[in-house]
Amino acid sequence: MPIERQRPHGHHLRRGRVSERERIYLVTTVTHDRLPRFSDFDLACAAVHTLQQEVMDGSCRTLAWVLMPDHLHWLFILQDDELSRLVGRLKQSTAHSVNRITGRTGDALWQRGFYDRAVRAEEDVVQMARYIVANPMRAGLVEDIGDYPFWDAIWL
């Protein structure tokens, strides 16, 4: 009987993944070992800057996002790119910026893979954005979202 190699379950995240232009996606990606790397203000600022650069290149239009100490929620409309390539580029660029600031090389910033959900047309996207940006309050990081610096939404 052949011995099967153990693989992480991350490959299951790609099953059924589709990239549709002009589709709204909610992506969640988590730091490696869920370390709260973005508790450091400078590292969080670098991650936000990278996120804003991805938007500026026309690959997507961001609707809302929140950067938590150990993960990112990002709601956007996919434009001229492929979903996995866009998220991979964001994760790679963020890791490069963070490693430059910390002086480290080769440290994994993000876990492999990411969670994505294509948003259906009938879903309330504004309500979804409110839920996303309220994450820091639910986590007990702040009592008022205005006190948390790492979020944005086009409606709020």
C-alpha positions as CSV (number, residue, x, y, z in Angstrom):
1,M,0.0,0.0,0.0
2,P,1.6,3.3,-1.1
3,I,2.2,5.9,1.6
4,E,0.4,9.2,0.9
5,R,2.2,12.4,1.4
6,Q,0.5,14.7,4.0
7,R,-0.4,18.0,2.4
8,P,-1.7,21.0,4.1
9,H,-5.4,21.7,3.4
10,G,-4.6,25.0,1.6
11,H,-5.0,23.3,-1.7
12,H,-8.7,22.9,-0.9
13,L,-9.0,26.7,-0.9
14,R,-8.4,26.8,-4.7
15,R,-11.1,24.2,-5.5
16,G,-13.7,26.0,-7.6
17,R,-12.0,29.4,-7.6
18,V,-13.0,31.5,-10.5
19,S,-11.9,34.9,-11.5
20,E,-14.6,37.1,-13.1
21,R,-14.0,40.6,-14.3
22,E,-16.3,43.1,-12.5
23,R,-17.3,40.6,-9.8
24,I,-17.2,41.6,-6.2
25,Y,-14.9,39.4,-4.0
26,L,-14.3,39.2,-0.3
27,V,-10.8,37.9,0.4
28,T,-9.4,37.0,3.8
29,T,-5.7,36.2,4.3
30,V,-4.0,35.4,7.5
31,T,-0.5,36.0,8.8
32,H,1.9,33.0,9.1
33,D,1.1,31.1,12.3
34,R,-1.4,33.9,13.0
35,L,1.3,36.0,14.5
36,P,0.0,39.6,15.2
37,R,2.6,41.2,12.9
38,F,0.4,44.2,12.2
39,S,0.3,45.2,15.8
40,D,3.4,47.1,14.9
41,F,2.2,50.5,13.6
42,D,5.0,50.8,11.0
43,L,4.4,47.3,9.6
44,A,0.7,47.9,9.4
45,C,1.4,51.2,7.5
46,A,3.6,49.4,5.1
47,A,0.8,46.8,4.4
48,V,-1.8,49.5,3.9
49,H,0.5,51.3,1.5
50,T,1.0,48.1,-0.5
51,L,-2.8,47.5,-0.6
52,Q,-3.3,51.1,-1.9
53,Q,-0.7,50.5,-4.6
54,E,-2.5,47.4,-5.9
55,V,-5.6,49.4,-6.2
56,M,-3.8,52.2,-8.1
57,D,-2.5,49.8,-10.8
58,G,-6.1,49.2,-12.0
59,S,-6.3,45.5,-11.0
60,C,-9.3,46.1,-8.8
61,R,-11.5,48.8,-7.1
62,T,-11.5,48.5,-3.4
63,L,-14.8,48.8,-1.6
64,A,-13.7,48.2,2.0
65,W,-10.9,46.6,3.9
66,V,-9.6,46.2,7.5
67,L,-6.1,45.2,8.5
68,M,-6.2,43.3,11.8
69,P,-3.1,42.4,13.8
70,D,-3.1,38.9,12.2
71,H,-5.3,39.1,9.1
72,L,-6.7,41.2,6.3
73,H,-10.3,41.4,5.0
74,W,-10.6,43.0,1.6
75,L,-13.8,43.6,-0.4
76,F,-13.2,44.7,-3.9
77,I,-14.3,44.6,-7.5
78,L,-11.9,42.6,-9.7
79,Q,-10.9,44.5,-12.8
80,D,-8.1,43.5,-15.3
81,D,-6.4,40.7,-13.3
82,E,-6.8,37.1,-12.1
83,L,-7.9,36.7,-8.5
84,S,-5.0,34.5,-7.4
85,R,-2.5,36.6,-9.1
86,L,-3.8,39.8,-7.5
87,V,-3.8,38.4,-4.0
88,G,-0.4,36.7,-4.5
89,R,1.1,40.0,-5.7
90,L,-0.4,41.8,-2.7
91,K,1.0,39.2,-0.3
92,Q,4.4,39.2,-1.9
93,S,4.7,43.0,-2.0
94,T,3.6,43.3,1.6
95,A,6.1,40.7,2.7
96,H,8.9,42.5,0.8
97,S,8.0,45.8,2.5
98,V,7.7,44.3,6.0
99,N,11.0,42.4,5.6
100,R,12.7,45.6,4.4
101,I,11.5,47.4,7.5
102,T,12.4,44.6,9.9
103,G,15.7,43.8,8.2
104,R,14.7,40.1,7.9
105,T,14.9,38.0,4.8
106,G,13.0,34.9,4.0
107,D,10.5,35.2,6.8
108,A,7.0,34.1,5.9
109,L,4.6,36.9,6.5
110,W,1.4,35.3,5.2
111,Q,0.0,31.7,5.4
112,R,-0.2,30.0,2.1
113,G,-3.5,30.4,0.3
114,F,-6.4,32.7,1.1
115,Y,-10.1,32.5,1.5
116,D,-12.3,34.1,-1.1
117,R,-16.0,34.5,-1.7
118,A,-17.6,35.8,-4.8
119,V,-20.4,38.2,-3.7
120,R,-23.8,37.6,-5.3
121,A,-25.6,40.6,-6.9
122,E,-28.5,40.4,-4.4
123,E,-26.3,40.7,-1.3
124,D,-26.1,43.9,0.6
125,V,-22.5,45.0,-0.1
126,V,-22.8,48.1,2.1
127,Q,-23.9,45.9,5.1
128,M,-21.0,43.6,4.3
129,A,-18.6,46.5,4.3
130,R,-19.9,47.6,7.7
131,Y,-19.4,44.2,9.1
132,I,-15.8,44.1,7.8
133,V,-14.8,47.4,9.2
134,A,-16.4,46.6,12.6
135,N,-13.9,43.8,13.1
136,P,-11.6,45.8,15.4
137,M,-14.6,46.6,17.7
138,R,-15.8,43.0,17.8
139,A,-12.2,41.9,18.6
140,G,-12.1,44.4,21.5
141,L,-9.2,46.4,20.0
142,V,-11.2,49.7,20.1
143,E,-14.6,50.8,21.3
144,D,-15.2,53.2,18.3
145,I,-14.1,52.4,14.8
146,G,-12.8,55.9,14.4
147,D,-10.1,55.0,16.9
148,Y,-8.7,52.2,14.7
149,P,-6.4,53.5,11.9
150,F,-6.3,50.5,9.6
151,W,-9.5,50.4,7.7
152,D,-11.4,52.1,4.9
153,A,-14.7,51.8,3.0
154,I,-16.0,53.9,0.2
155,W,-19.4,54.4,1.9
156,L,-18.3,55.2,5.4
